[in-house]
Amino acid sequence: MRRRTQPPPSPLSQRDGVDPVRVRLPDEVAFATVRDHLVARLSAGAEVIDGMLDAGKIVDAAGCPVPRDMAYMPGMFLWFHRELPNEERVPFAVGVLHRDSHIVVADKPHFLATTPRGSHVAETALAQLRRQLGVPTLSPAHRLDRLTAGLVLFVVQPEERGAYQSLFRDRRVAKEYEAVAPYDPTLVLPRTVRSRIVKERGVLAAREVEGEPNAESRVELLEHRNKRARYRLTPSTGKTHQLRVHMSALGVPILGDPLYPVVTGPVVAGDFRRPLQLLARTLEFTDPITGREHRFVSTRTLRAWSSYDDWAG
């Protein structure tokens, strides 16, 4: 079995807290030139690729610009900075609850993506924290939905990232969420919900299907008033949109959810009204590097509970 070549360090520095794009030329694909491969592989189009090459914006491992006529070299690494989209600024600051030489625990607001993806690049928690803290090596140990607020664990040292990621993979992190949703007096709680959830690429909403359960959530009622309730949600697994799917299946969809039970479309850029009332409230784990016992609690509140008229208006 052929071992994959370890990529060399990037010759380009970050820009606005965003890493340059790295491209490896496949061994099994043959084009006459590097340019031909990039045109076929990237969606930017020939005109944009040619412009970047002519401007010296695509470089090799030594930081040297790649000319248009460079012959295709299997296994070669290239780097370039993507053109940042014209992003709508998220008018809520990401908070920092804890920082040491190994980890940063952030308290993410609603509407801010965890990491660069799609149309959200510089306006992400990762890019903001890299700029704010001056830590270009910062990387996430896990992810939180853009519409969900609360705690996210970031790792300072790249060589330690795997140790912290394994905490989540091996379910050695105790996580609790809080949600505001309709109150149903006939719904028997607490209960554990188990189902099989699938999320298809290109489809906004996940869905439950028949088959062996791959998602498990504990749902508890904390308090209720005025036909609304505050719930504690404890996931044992981490499927995409799991808590949102399970709450909707119980007949009490989380307030402000644009996907469940009915897809009303993605949240329009710049529309920060009525955020999804879901909060990653606590993270608890044993630090795999220092051995310290950590427990972090978000300082954020869900407005549909503390000030419903303000949230609804």
C-alpha positions as CSV (number, residue, x, y, z in Angstrom):
1,M,0.0,0.0,0.0
2,R,1.5,3.3,-1.1
3,R,2.0,5.8,1.7
4,R,0.7,9.3,1.0
5,T,3.3,12.0,0.8
6,Q,3.4,14.3,3.8
7,P,2.8,17.9,2.5
8,P,5.6,20.4,3.1
9,P,4.9,23.5,5.1
10,S,3.0,26.3,3.3
11,P,5.2,29.0,1.8
12,L,2.4,31.5,2.1
13,S,1.3,33.0,5.4
14,Q,-2.3,33.3,6.5
15,R,-4.4,36.2,5.2
16,D,-7.1,37.7,7.6
17,G,-6.7,34.5,9.7
18,V,-7.5,32.3,6.7
19,D,-5.1,29.6,5.5
20,P,-4.0,29.5,1.9
21,V,-5.5,26.7,-0.2
22,R,-3.2,23.7,-0.8
23,V,-3.6,21.6,-3.9
24,R,-1.7,18.3,-4.6
25,L,-1.4,17.1,-8.1
26,P,-2.6,13.5,-8.2
27,D,-0.3,10.7,-9.2
28,E,-2.9,8.9,-11.4
29,V,-3.9,12.0,-13.4
30,A,-1.9,13.2,-16.3
31,F,-2.2,16.6,-17.9
32,A,0.2,18.4,-20.2
33,T,0.6,21.3,-17.8
34,V,-0.2,22.3,-14.2
35,R,-2.5,25.0,-15.6
36,D,-4.6,22.4,-17.5
37,H,-5.1,20.4,-14.3
38,L,-6.1,23.5,-12.3
39,V,-8.6,24.6,-14.9
40,A,-10.2,21.1,-14.9
41,R,-10.1,20.7,-11.1
42,L,-11.1,24.1,-9.8
43,S,-14.5,25.8,-10.5
44,A,-13.0,29.3,-10.9
45,G,-12.7,28.9,-14.7
46,A,-9.9,29.2,-17.1
47,E,-9.9,33.0,-17.2
48,V,-9.5,33.3,-13.4
49,I,-6.8,30.6,-13.3
50,D,-4.8,32.2,-16.1
51,G,-5.0,35.6,-14.3
52,M,-3.8,34.1,-11.0
53,L,-0.9,32.3,-12.8
54,D,0.1,35.5,-14.7
55,A,0.0,37.5,-11.5
56,G,2.2,35.0,-9.7
57,K,-0.5,34.1,-7.1
58,I,-0.1,30.3,-7.4
59,V,3.2,29.1,-6.0
60,D,5.1,25.9,-5.4
61,A,6.6,24.5,-2.2
62,A,9.5,27.0,-2.4
63,G,7.2,29.9,-2.8
64,C,8.1,30.4,-6.5
65,P,5.3,31.4,-8.9
66,V,4.1,28.7,-11.2
67,P,4.2,29.7,-14.9
68,R,1.3,28.9,-17.3
69,D,3.4,26.4,-19.2
70,M,4.9,24.5,-16.3
71,A,4.7,20.7,-17.1
72,Y,2.4,18.6,-15.0
73,M,4.3,16.9,-12.1
74,P,2.5,14.1,-10.2
75,G,2.6,14.7,-6.5
76,M,3.5,18.3,-6.7
77,F,2.0,20.7,-4.1
78,L,0.7,24.2,-4.9
79,W,-0.7,27.0,-2.7
80,F,-2.7,30.1,-3.4
81,H,-5.0,32.4,-1.5
82,R,-8.7,32.3,-2.6
83,E,-10.4,35.6,-3.2
84,L,-12.5,36.2,-0.1
85,P,-16.2,36.5,-0.7
86,N,-18.0,39.8,0.1
87,E,-19.2,38.5,3.4
88,E,-21.8,40.1,5.6
89,R,-20.2,41.0,8.9
90,V,-21.6,39.1,11.9
91,P,-22.3,41.8,14.5
92,F,-21.6,39.6,17.5
93,A,-18.3,39.0,19.1
94,V,-16.9,35.5,19.8
95,G,-16.0,35.3,23.5
96,V,-13.0,33.5,25.1
97,L,-13.7,31.6,28.3
98,H,-10.3,29.9,28.7
99,R,-6.9,30.1,27.1
100,D,-3.7,28.3,27.9
101,S,-0.7,27.0,25.9
102,H,-2.7,24.0,24.7
103,I,-6.3,25.0,24.2
104,V,-8.7,27.9,23.7
105,V,-12.4,27.6,24.7
106,A,-14.6,30.0,22.7
107,D,-18.1,31.0,23.4
108,K,-19.5,31.4,19.9
109,P,-22.4,33.6,19.0
110,H,-25.3,32.6,16.7
111,F,-24.8,33.1,13.0
112,L,-21.0,32.7,13.1
113,A,-19.6,29.6,11.4
114,T,-16.9,27.7,13.2
115,T,-14.5,27.3,10.3
116,P,-14.1,28.6,6.7
117,R,-16.5,26.9,4.4
118,G,-18.4,28.0,1.3
119,S,-19.4,31.7,1.5
120,H,-18.3,32.0,5.1
121,V,-14.5,32.4,5.3
122,A,-13.1,35.4,7.2
123,E,-16.4,35.8,9.1
124,T,-15.8,32.6,11.1
125,A,-14.9,31.9,14.7
126,L,-11.5,30.4,13.7
127,A,-10.4,33.3,11.6
128,Q,-11.6,35.8,14.1
129,L,-9.8,34.1,17.0
130,R,-6.6,33.7,15.0
131,R,-6.6,37.5,14.4
132,Q,-7.8,38.4,17.9
133,L,-5.3,36.2,19.8
134,G,-2.5,36.3,17.3
135,V,-2.3,32.5,17.2
136,P,-2.1,31.4,13.5
137,T,-1.7,27.7,14.4
138,L,-5.2,27.6,16.1
139,S,-7.4,24.8,14.8
140,P,-10.8,23.4,15.9
141,A,-11.1,20.1,17.8
142,H,-14.8,19.8,16.7
143,R,-17.4,22.0,15.0
144,L,-20.6,23.7,16.0
145,D,-23.4,24.6,13.5
146,R,-23.3,28.2,12.3
147,L,-26.8,28.8,13.7
148,T,-26.0,27.3,17.1
149,A,-24.3,29.3,19.8
150,G,-22.1,28.2,22.6
151,L,-18.8,26.4,23.4
152,V,-16.2,25.3,20.9
153,L,-12.8,23.9,21.7
154,F,-9.8,25.0,19.7
155,V,-6.3,23.6,19.8
156,V,-3.2,25.8,19.9
157,Q,-0.4,23.3,18.9
158,P,-1.0,21.4,15.6
159,E,0.8,18.3,16.9
160,E,-1.7,18.1,19.8
161,R,-4.9,18.4,17.7
162,G,-5.3,14.7,17.2
163,A,-5.3,14.1,21.0
164,Y,-8.2,16.6,21.5
165,Q,-10.1,15.4,18.5
166,S,-10.0,11.9,19.8
167,L,-11.9,13.0,22.9
168,F,-14.9,13.8,20.7
169,R,-14.4,10.8,18.5
170,D,-14.3,8.4,21.5
171,R,-17.2,10.2,23.3
172,R,-15.0,11.2,26.2
173,V,-16.5,14.7,26.3
174,A,-19.6,15.4,28.3
175,K,-21.7,17.9,26.4
176,E,-25.0,19.5,27.4
177,Y,-27.1,21.8,25.3
178,E,-30.0,24.1,26.1
179,A,-32.9,24.8,23.9
180,V,-36.2,26.8,23.9
181,A,-39.1,25.1,22.2
182,P,-42.9,24.8,22.5
183,Y,-44.2,23.2,25.6
184,D,-46.3,20.0,25.2
185,P,-47.9,18.8,28.4
186,T,-48.6,15.4,26.9
187,L,-44.9,14.8,26.1
188,V,-43.4,12.4,28.6
189,L,-40.0,13.6,29.7
190,P,-37.2,12.8,30.4
191,R,-36.6,10.4,27.6
192,T,-33.8,9.1,25.4
193,V,-34.4,9.4,21.6
194,R,-32.7,7.0,19.3
195,S,-33.0,7.0,15.5
196,R,-31.0,6.7,12.3
197,I,-30.2,10.1,10.8
198,V,-28.8,10.7,7.3
199,K,-27.6,14.0,5.8
200,E,-27.1,14.1,2.0
201,R,-24.6,16.4,0.4
202,G,-26.4,19.4,-1.2
203,V,-29.6,18.9,0.9
204,L,-30.2,21.4,3.6
205,A,-32.0,19.2,6.1
206,A,-31.1,15.9,7.6
207,R,-33.8,13.2,7.9
208,E,-34.6,10.1,9.9
209,V,-34.7,6.8,8.1
210,E,-35.4,3.2,8.9
211,G,-32.4,1.2,10.2
212,E,-30.0,0.7,13.0
213,P,-29.9,3.9,15.2
214,N,-26.8,6.0,14.8
215,A,-28.0,9.0,16.8
216,E,-28.9,9.2,20.5
217,S,-30.1,12.2,22.5
218,R,-31.4,12.6,26.1
219,V,-34.2,15.2,26.4
220,E,-35.2,16.7,29.7
221,L,-37.6,19.5,30.6
222,L,-36.1,22.2,32.8
223,E,-39.1,24.6,33.1
224,H,-42.0,25.9,31.2
225,R,-44.2,29.0,30.9
226,N,-46.5,30.7,28.4
227,K,-46.5,27.7,26.1
228,R,-42.7,27.6,25.9
229,A,-40.3,25.4,27.6
230,R,-36.6,25.3,28.3
231,Y,-35.0,21.9,27.7
232,R,-31.6,20.2,28.5
233,L,-30.4,18.2,25.6
234,T,-27.5,15.7,26.1
235,P,-26.3,14.0,22.9
236,S,-24.4,10.7,23.1
237,T,-23.5,10.9,19.4
238,G,-22.7,13.8,17.0
239,K,-24.7,13.4,13.8
240,T,-25.4,16.6,11.8
241,H,-28.4,18.5,13.1
242,Q,-29.1,15.6,15.5
243,L,-30.7,17.6,18.3
244,R,-32.7,19.7,15.9
245,V,-34.0,16.5,14.2
246,H,-34.9,14.8,17.4
247,M,-36.7,17.8,18.9
248,S,-38.7,18.2,15.7
249,A,-39.6,14.4,15.8
250,L,-40.9,14.8,19.3
251,G,-43.3,17.6,18.1
252,V,-41.5,20.4,19.8
253,P,-39.1,21.9,17.2
254,I,-36.6,24.4,18.5
255,L,-37.7,28.0,18.1
256,G,-36.1,29.8,15.2
257,D,-35.2,26.7,13.2
258,P,-35.4,27.3,9.5
259,L,-35.1,23.6,8.6
260,Y,-37.2,21.6,11.0
261,P,-39.9,20.6,10.8
262,V,-40.3,22.5,7.4
263,V,-37.5,23.8,5.3
264,T,-38.1,27.5,4.9
265,G,-34.7,28.0,3.2
266,P,-31.3,29.1,4.4
267,V,-31.1,32.2,6.6
268,V,-30.6,35.2,4.4
269,A,-27.2,36.9,4.8
270,G,-27.5,39.9,7.1
271,D,-30.7,38.7,8.7
272,F,-29.8,38.3,12.4
273,R,-33.4,38.2,13.7
274,R,-34.8,35.3,15.6
275,P,-31.6,33.2,16.1
276,L,-32.0,29.4,16.5
277,Q,-32.7,28.9,20.2
278,L,-30.0,26.2,20.7
279,L,-27.0,26.7,22.9
280,A,-24.0,24.4,23.5
281,R,-24.1,25.1,27.3
282,T,-21.3,22.9,28.8
283,L,-18.2,21.0,27.9
284,E,-16.5,18.7,30.4
285,F,-13.5,16.5,29.8
286,T,-10.1,15.4,31.1
287,D,-7.3,17.2,29.2
288,P,-5.3,14.5,27.3
289,I,-2.1,16.6,27.5
290,T,-2.1,18.1,31.0
291,G,-4.4,15.6,32.8
292,R,-6.5,18.5,34.2
293,E,-10.2,18.1,34.7
294,H,-12.0,20.8,32.7
295,R,-15.6,22.0,33.0
296,F,-16.7,25.1,31.0
297,V,-20.1,26.8,31.0
298,S,-21.3,29.2,28.3
299,T,-22.2,32.7,29.5
300,R,-24.8,33.2,26.7
301,T,-28.5,33.2,27.2
302,L,-31.4,32.2,24.9
303,R,-33.4,35.3,24.2
304,A,-36.7,33.5,23.5
305,W,-36.6,32.5,27.1
306,S,-35.2,35.6,28.8
307,S,-36.9,38.1,26.6
308,Y,-39.4,36.5,24.1
309,D,-40.8,39.7,22.8
310,D,-37.3,41.0,22.0
311,W,-36.4,37.8,20.2
312,A,-39.8,37.5,18.3
313,G,-39.7,41.2,17.3
